[in-house]
Amino acid sequence: MIKLITSTQELIKYRAQEKSSVGFVPTMGNLHKGHISLLEEALKDADCVYFSIFVNPKQFGPSEDFQKYPRTLEHDMKLLEQCIEGKKGKTIVVYAPSPVTEVFPEGDTRVISVSGLNKILEGKYRPDHFDGVATVVYRLFELVKPDKGFFGLKDYQQYLVIKQMADDLKLPVKIIGMPIIREPSGLAMSSRNQYLFADQKEEALILLRSLKKVESIIANKRSNLDEAQKEIDSITKDKKWNYLEMRDAATLSEDISNSTELSIVAVYQIGNTRLLDNIQVTIK
Ligand code: AMP
Protein backbone atom coordinates (compact mmCIF):
# COMPACT_ATOMS: atom_id res chain seq x y z
CA MET A 1 0.00 0.00 0.00
CA ILE A 2 0.93 3.62 -0.37
CA LYS A 3 0.22 6.40 2.08
CA LEU A 4 0.65 10.13 1.54
CA ILE A 5 1.50 12.30 4.52
CA THR A 6 1.93 16.07 4.30
CA SER A 7 2.08 17.02 7.98
CA THR A 8 5.03 16.33 10.24
CA GLN A 9 2.83 15.67 13.23
CA GLU A 10 1.13 12.88 11.30
CA LEU A 11 4.48 11.53 10.14
CA ILE A 12 5.78 11.30 13.70
CA LYS A 13 2.62 9.51 14.84
CA TYR A 14 2.67 7.09 11.91
CA ARG A 15 6.38 6.32 12.27
CA ALA A 16 5.96 5.53 15.97
CA GLN A 17 3.79 2.51 15.06
CA GLU A 18 6.35 0.96 12.69
CA LYS A 19 8.42 -1.62 14.49
CA SER A 20 10.21 -3.39 11.62
CA SER A 21 13.15 -1.97 9.70
CA VAL A 22 12.61 1.13 7.61
CA GLY A 23 14.30 2.28 4.39
CA PHE A 24 14.39 5.90 3.34
CA VAL A 25 14.73 7.69 0.00
CA PRO A 26 14.88 11.49 0.21
CA THR A 27 14.13 13.40 -3.01
CA MET A 28 12.99 16.76 -4.30
CA GLY A 29 10.34 15.12 -6.48
CA ASN A 30 9.70 15.42 -10.22
CA LEU A 31 10.49 11.76 -10.25
CA HIS A 32 12.31 9.81 -12.93
CA LYS A 33 13.84 6.35 -13.20
CA GLY A 34 16.86 7.42 -11.16
CA HIS A 35 14.68 8.10 -8.12
CA ILE A 36 12.63 4.96 -8.75
CA SER A 37 15.77 2.80 -8.82
CA LEU A 38 16.54 3.92 -5.26
CA LEU A 39 13.00 3.09 -4.18
CA GLU A 40 13.06 -0.36 -5.83
CA GLU A 41 16.27 -1.21 -4.00
CA ALA A 42 14.89 0.07 -0.70
CA LEU A 43 11.73 -2.01 -1.17
CA LYS A 44 13.82 -5.13 -1.79
CA ASP A 45 15.53 -4.49 1.50
CA ALA A 46 12.65 -3.51 3.80
CA ASP A 47 8.87 -3.89 3.90
CA CYS A 48 8.36 -0.25 4.78
CA VAL A 49 10.03 2.55 2.82
CA TYR A 50 9.66 6.24 3.53
CA PHE A 51 10.00 8.38 0.42
CA SER A 52 10.23 12.12 0.92
CA ILE A 53 9.42 14.77 -1.64
CA PHE A 54 10.57 18.17 -0.45
CA VAL A 55 12.15 21.01 -2.40
CA ASN A 56 14.57 22.17 0.27
CA PRO A 57 15.09 25.96 0.16
CA LYS A 58 18.27 25.71 2.25
CA GLN A 59 20.21 24.02 -0.53
CA PHE A 60 19.50 26.64 -3.22
CA GLY A 61 21.61 29.79 -3.63
CA PRO A 62 19.89 33.19 -3.95
CA SER A 63 20.16 33.23 -7.76
CA GLU A 64 19.33 29.54 -8.25
CA ASP A 65 16.15 27.82 -9.43
CA PHE A 66 14.26 27.26 -6.12
CA GLN A 67 11.08 29.00 -7.35
CA LYS A 68 11.26 27.41 -10.80
CA TYR A 69 12.14 23.88 -9.64
CA PRO A 70 9.48 21.49 -11.03
CA ARG A 71 6.88 20.48 -8.43
CA THR A 72 4.78 17.63 -9.83
CA LEU A 73 3.26 15.76 -6.88
CA GLU A 74 0.35 14.29 -8.87
CA HIS A 75 2.66 12.83 -11.52
CA ASP A 76 5.05 11.62 -8.81
CA MET A 77 2.26 9.82 -6.92
CA LYS A 78 1.27 8.00 -10.13
CA LEU A 79 4.82 6.71 -10.60
CA LEU A 80 5.01 5.63 -6.97
CA GLU A 81 1.65 3.84 -7.23
CA GLN A 82 2.94 1.93 -10.27
CA CYS A 83 6.01 1.02 -8.29
CA ILE A 84 4.10 -0.57 -5.41
CA GLU A 85 1.71 -2.49 -7.69
CA GLY A 86 1.94 -6.23 -7.09
CA LYS A 87 4.29 -5.85 -4.15
CA LYS A 88 2.28 -7.55 -1.42
CA GLY A 89 3.16 -6.71 2.16
CA LYS A 90 5.18 -3.63 1.13
CA THR A 91 4.37 -0.07 2.14
CA ILE A 92 5.57 3.23 0.71
CA VAL A 93 5.01 6.17 3.02
CA VAL A 94 5.29 9.31 0.91
CA TYR A 95 6.19 12.29 3.06
CA ALA A 96 5.54 15.45 1.05
CA PRO A 97 5.60 18.18 3.69
CA SER A 98 4.17 21.60 2.98
CA PRO A 99 4.73 24.42 3.89
CA VAL A 100 8.49 24.54 4.55
CA THR A 101 7.87 25.14 8.29
CA GLU A 102 6.64 21.52 8.51
CA VAL A 103 10.31 20.53 8.10
CA PHE A 104 12.04 23.57 9.55
CA PRO A 105 9.79 25.04 12.24
CA GLU A 106 10.43 28.65 13.17
CA GLY A 107 13.11 28.77 15.82
CA ASP A 108 14.94 25.71 14.50
CA THR A 109 18.24 27.43 13.71
CA ARG A 110 20.37 24.31 13.45
CA VAL A 111 22.89 24.05 10.62
CA ILE A 112 24.74 20.82 9.93
CA SER A 113 28.05 21.35 8.19
CA VAL A 114 30.54 18.82 6.90
CA SER A 115 33.66 20.95 6.75
CA GLY A 116 36.20 20.44 3.99
CA LEU A 117 33.98 18.49 1.62
CA ASN A 118 31.46 21.36 1.61
CA LYS A 119 33.94 23.86 0.14
CA ILE A 120 35.45 21.98 -2.82
CA LEU A 121 34.14 21.22 -6.35
CA GLU A 122 30.35 21.76 -6.15
CA GLY A 123 30.90 23.67 -2.91
CA LYS A 124 32.97 26.28 -4.79
CA TYR A 125 30.18 26.92 -7.24
CA ARG A 126 27.36 26.63 -4.67
CA PRO A 127 28.76 28.02 -1.39
CA ASP A 128 26.00 27.04 1.09
CA HIS A 129 24.64 24.11 -0.87
CA PHE A 130 26.08 21.20 1.10
CA ASP A 131 25.26 22.74 4.46
CA GLY A 132 21.67 22.98 3.18
CA VAL A 133 21.77 19.35 2.04
CA ALA A 134 23.31 18.03 5.27
CA THR A 135 20.86 20.06 7.35
CA VAL A 136 17.76 18.79 5.56
CA VAL A 137 18.92 15.17 5.43
CA TYR A 138 19.77 15.29 9.13
CA ARG A 139 16.32 16.72 9.89
CA LEU A 140 14.62 14.08 7.73
CA PHE A 141 16.65 11.31 9.39
CA GLU A 142 15.56 12.71 12.75
CA LEU A 143 11.89 12.45 11.72
CA VAL A 144 11.95 9.20 9.72
CA LYS A 145 14.53 7.36 11.84
CA PRO A 146 15.51 5.04 8.98
CA ASP A 147 17.73 2.00 9.27
CA LYS A 148 19.07 2.63 5.76
CA GLY A 149 19.16 5.71 3.55
CA PHE A 150 19.47 5.35 -0.23
CA PHE A 151 21.34 7.97 -2.28
CA GLY A 152 22.32 8.21 -5.94
CA LEU A 153 25.99 8.20 -6.89
CA LYS A 154 25.11 10.69 -9.60
CA ASP A 155 25.47 13.30 -6.87
CA TYR A 156 28.70 11.73 -5.74
CA GLN A 157 29.94 14.58 -3.56
CA GLN A 158 26.52 14.77 -1.89
CA TYR A 159 26.70 11.04 -1.15
CA LEU A 160 30.11 11.53 0.51
CA VAL A 161 28.82 14.51 2.51
CA ILE A 162 25.89 12.45 3.83
CA LYS A 163 28.14 9.50 4.67
CA GLN A 164 30.53 11.80 6.52
CA MET A 165 27.66 13.46 8.39
CA ALA A 166 26.25 10.10 9.48
CA ASP A 167 29.73 9.09 10.59
CA ASP A 168 30.52 12.36 12.41
CA LEU A 169 27.23 12.32 14.32
CA LYS A 170 27.25 8.54 14.86
CA LEU A 171 23.78 8.27 13.37
CA PRO A 172 22.31 4.76 13.47
CA VAL A 173 21.67 4.69 9.72
CA LYS A 174 23.50 2.88 6.94
CA ILE A 175 24.10 5.00 3.85
CA ILE A 176 23.74 3.11 0.57
CA GLY A 177 25.08 4.53 -2.72
CA MET A 178 23.21 3.52 -5.87
CA PRO A 179 24.43 3.51 -9.49
CA ILE A 180 23.68 6.33 -11.93
CA ILE A 181 20.61 5.73 -14.11
CA ARG A 182 20.97 7.14 -17.63
CA GLU A 183 18.79 7.99 -20.60
CA PRO A 184 19.33 5.63 -23.56
CA SER A 185 21.57 8.41 -24.98
CA GLY A 186 23.88 8.13 -21.95
CA LEU A 187 22.80 11.40 -20.35
CA ALA A 188 22.45 10.93 -16.59
CA MET A 189 18.79 11.33 -15.61
CA SER A 190 18.05 14.52 -13.72
CA SER A 191 14.99 16.62 -12.98
CA ARG A 192 16.93 19.56 -14.40
CA ASN A 193 17.29 17.90 -17.84
CA GLN A 194 13.87 19.25 -18.66
CA TYR A 195 15.33 22.76 -18.67
CA LEU A 196 17.19 21.68 -21.86
CA PHE A 197 15.96 21.98 -25.46
CA ALA A 198 16.48 18.98 -27.77
CA ASP A 199 19.68 20.40 -29.29
CA GLN A 200 21.06 21.14 -25.82
CA LYS A 201 20.34 17.55 -24.73
CA GLU A 202 22.39 16.48 -27.73
CA GLU A 203 25.18 18.87 -26.73
CA ALA A 204 25.05 17.50 -23.15
CA LEU A 205 26.27 14.11 -24.37
CA ILE A 206 29.77 15.63 -24.42
CA LEU A 207 29.75 15.08 -20.66
CA LEU A 208 29.69 11.28 -20.63
CA ARG A 209 31.70 11.09 -23.86
CA SER A 210 34.51 13.09 -22.25
CA LEU A 211 34.42 11.10 -19.01
CA LYS A 212 34.67 7.88 -21.01
CA LYS A 213 37.53 9.27 -23.09
CA VAL A 214 39.49 10.08 -19.94
CA GLU A 215 38.62 6.68 -18.47
CA SER A 216 39.85 4.92 -21.58
CA ILE A 217 43.14 6.83 -21.54
CA ILE A 218 43.71 5.91 -17.90
CA ALA A 219 42.99 2.25 -18.75
CA ASN A 220 43.32 1.40 -15.05
CA LYS A 221 47.02 2.34 -15.02
CA ARG A 222 48.58 4.98 -12.78
CA SER A 223 51.28 5.48 -15.43
CA ASN A 224 48.64 6.90 -17.80
CA LEU A 225 47.46 9.66 -15.44
CA ASP A 226 49.73 12.34 -16.99
CA GLU A 227 48.34 11.62 -20.42
CA ALA A 228 44.79 11.66 -19.03
CA GLN A 229 45.49 15.05 -17.44
CA LYS A 230 46.69 16.41 -20.81
CA GLU A 231 43.42 15.27 -22.37
CA ILE A 232 41.46 16.93 -19.55
CA ASP A 233 43.40 20.18 -20.06
CA SER A 234 42.54 20.10 -23.74
CA ILE A 235 38.84 19.29 -23.19
CA THR A 236 38.37 21.99 -20.54
CA LYS A 237 39.61 24.79 -22.82
CA ASP A 238 35.89 24.99 -23.57
CA LYS A 239 34.63 27.30 -20.84
CA LYS A 240 31.32 25.46 -20.59
CA TRP A 241 33.15 23.05 -18.30
CA ASN A 242 32.83 24.17 -14.66
CA TYR A 243 35.26 21.36 -13.92
CA LEU A 244 36.46 17.97 -15.11
CA GLU A 245 38.87 16.48 -12.62
CA MET A 246 40.39 13.26 -11.39
CA ARG A 247 40.01 13.03 -7.62
CA ASP A 248 40.46 10.44 -4.89
CA ALA A 249 37.16 8.55 -4.75
CA ALA A 250 36.97 8.32 -0.95
CA THR A 251 37.90 11.92 -0.06
CA LEU A 252 37.66 13.88 -3.33
CA SER A 253 41.18 15.10 -2.55
CA GLU A 254 43.19 16.51 -5.47
CA ASP A 255 46.17 14.48 -4.33
CA ILE A 256 45.78 11.17 -6.11
CA SER A 257 49.40 10.07 -5.87
CA ASN A 258 48.53 7.12 -3.61
CA SER A 259 44.92 6.59 -4.65
CA THR A 260 43.71 3.32 -6.07
CA GLU A 261 40.09 4.38 -6.54
CA LEU A 262 39.49 7.55 -8.51
CA SER A 263 36.37 9.50 -9.20
CA ILE A 264 36.40 11.54 -12.39
CA VAL A 265 33.94 14.28 -11.55
CA ALA A 266 32.53 16.78 -14.02
CA VAL A 267 30.08 19.60 -14.47
CA TYR A 268 29.26 20.97 -17.91
CA GLN A 269 27.09 24.06 -18.01
CA ILE A 270 24.52 24.81 -20.70
CA GLY A 271 22.92 28.20 -20.12
CA ASN A 272 22.06 28.27 -16.42
CA THR A 273 21.79 24.49 -16.20
CA ARG A 274 24.74 22.74 -14.61
CA LEU A 275 24.90 19.07 -15.60
CA LEU A 276 26.71 16.74 -13.18
CA ASP A 277 28.22 13.38 -13.94
CA ASN A 278 31.04 11.16 -12.77
CA ILE A 279 32.80 7.86 -13.39
CA GLN A 280 34.67 5.73 -10.88
CA VAL A 281 37.97 4.21 -12.01
CA THR A 282 40.27 1.74 -10.29
CA ILE A 283 44.00 2.16 -10.93
CA LYS A 284 47.05 0.03 -10.27
P1 AMP B 1 16.98 14.90 -6.18
O1 AMP B 1 15.52 14.74 -6.27
O2 AMP B 1 17.61 15.43 -7.43
O3 AMP B 1 17.42 15.60 -4.93
O4 AMP B 1 17.57 13.41 -6.05
C1 AMP B 1 17.13 12.55 -5.04
C2 AMP B 1 18.01 11.33 -5.01
O5 AMP B 1 17.97 10.68 -6.27
C3 AMP B 1 19.50 11.67 -4.75
O6 AMP B 1 20.06 10.68 -3.90
C4 AMP B 1 20.08 11.61 -6.14
O7 AMP B 1 21.46 11.33 -6.15
C5 AMP B 1 19.29 10.47 -6.75
N1 AMP B 1 19.33 10.55 -8.22
C6 AMP B 1 19.01 11.61 -8.99
N2 AMP B 1 19.23 11.33 -10.29
C7 AMP B 1 19.72 10.06 -10.32
C8 AMP B 1 20.16 9.19 -11.38
N3 AMP B 1 20.15 9.57 -12.65
N4 AMP B 1 20.58 7.95 -11.04
C9 AMP B 1 20.60 7.55 -9.74
N5 AMP B 1 20.21 8.32 -8.71
C10 AMP B 1 19.78 9.56 -9.00
Boltz pocket constraint, residues with backbone or C-beta under 6 A from the ligand:
constraints:
  - pocket:
      binder: B
      contacts: [[A, 26], [A, 27], [A, 28], [A, 29], [A, 33], [A, 34], [A, 35], [A, 37], [A, 38], [A, 150], [A, 151], [A, 152], [A, 153], [A, 154], [A, 155], [A, 178], [A, 179], [A, 180], [A, 181], [A, 182], [A, 188], [A, 189], [A, 190], [A, 191]]
      max_distance: 6.0
